[in-house]
Amino acid sequence: MRGIYTSVNDIRKRVFAEVAQLSYDYKDGDLSQMEQIPYRIIPGEISVYRESVFLERAIVKERMRLSMGLPVRTASEHAPVSQGAEECVKPEKYYQPPLINIIKFACHACPDNVVKVTDVCQGCLAHPCKEVCPKKAISIKNGRSVIDQEKCIKCGKCVDVCPYKAIVKQERPCARACGMNAISSDQYGRAEIDYEKCVSCGMCLVNCPFGAIADKAQIFQVIQAIKSDAPVYAAIAPAIAGQFGPKMTPGKIRSAFRALGFADAIEVAIGADLCTLEEAKDFVEEVPEKLPFMATSCCPAWSSMARRLFPEYADCISMALTPMVLTGRLIKKQHPGCKVAFIGPCAAKKLEASRKSIRSDVDFVLTFEEVMGMFEAKQVDFEKLEEVDAMHGASGDGRGFAVSGGVANAVANCIKELYPDREVKMERAEGLANCRKLLTLAKAGKYNGYLLEGMACPGGCVAGAGTIQPIAKSTAAVALHKKVSTNAHAYQSDYKELLGALEEE
């Protein structure tokens, strides 16, 4: 479903655009317009997406609230959508857990982990499904295979051997996408998140075909900050390449964000160069003498998973600050008193920025999808934007952090140049299920002396929950953006003189 523009994507975009417009227009404490927004998004009397227009509007209301950072409500709560909305106007408003939320009355209560025989069954003579079933759960009735669900252990052997592919294993899409096994069913069969396991990667969000899962946003708060006296700088993640279509060229990025009211835009690939240098130094000094292996730190969902499930190896996760934090720190050193909004592909970055140790460096986090709502609200025409200087400050390797393998390759290139006698062995994984396997093997000693890279999203940051473009298209755009970089590697970064200033702090 990723990369296909669906009605779910359309509703999300319209909600984000309406919330952005509400914030741009907001003054004197009046949030009464919130009550009209659901009727603009879902007009008329006839439902389009669900069985009832009232249900459609109720879901939109909860999406609005989440887009403003407000808590989601249940169907049993009777209150206007604007209830408690004044909380959004408060300065320094940070996320309150949980970040990822299920709108329960939007959930389809999908069947989970059920093996079924479909109408494609031809009633063949061989009955291989029956023969391979270890629990004798399959019988033949009226020439067709029938599964006894009480006996079935969901092993999938019948699925594999059916020559007609007539047997399927149904899994809840959000649960299948969750690499942490954090999604189960409540008493009504609706999806439920175990927040003790969840690392907020957002993969459930983008894989729910009913749009029942949404994360909280800071669209309203960022725009209020833009309207204040303090300048707000946009720190742009490398995954931006291609996200807003071909008309948004690298030379127009700064103009585009200035059109939204930001003071300027700085690419986070600068911080990626910083992170690369630090991780290269740490790897050479600590592996294998002090640590059996070193794992990269830039993906917050991956590092949270590693520390949660493999606490005995927490020291093996790089202690280098992430590119987002390093860039935010650099911007605030250059512009005292400013605010920094990280603009990227990632849901988990929202929680990273909310940590007390990071709040002073990064004030807000928005995804590309949320920012697109701001562009819609301001009616920014990318084609008419002025071509400013392209953001050529960061290295190609720093920009490559956006794709799977990019972080490890950047660190390896740095080590080969600065420490030519040092061999670098690397292994990587994408998707949290594969990341868990990677660390399990590392725990068993298979990757002693290795540099390990983990990415929670399959494909890397270009596949994050807040991205817009198809993954393959974005990967190609990142590769092109790397090629036009003035310098190829982090150790050649034009920002070296500023890195030293940071190290002196």
Beta strands, then each sheet from edge to edge (+ up, - down):
strand 1: 100-102
strand 2: 114-117
strand 3: 138-141
strand 4: 144-147
strand 5: 167-170
strand 6: 183-185
strand 7: 191-193
strand 8: 213-215
strand 9: 232-236
strand 10: 264-267
strand 11: 294-295
strand 12: 339-344
strand 13: 364-367
strand 14: 425-430
strand 15: 450-455
sheet 1: 1+ 8-
sheet 2: 2+ 5-
sheet 3: 3+ 4-
sheet 4: 6+ 7-
sheet 5: 10+ 9+ 12+ 13+
sheet 6: 11+ 15+ 14+
end
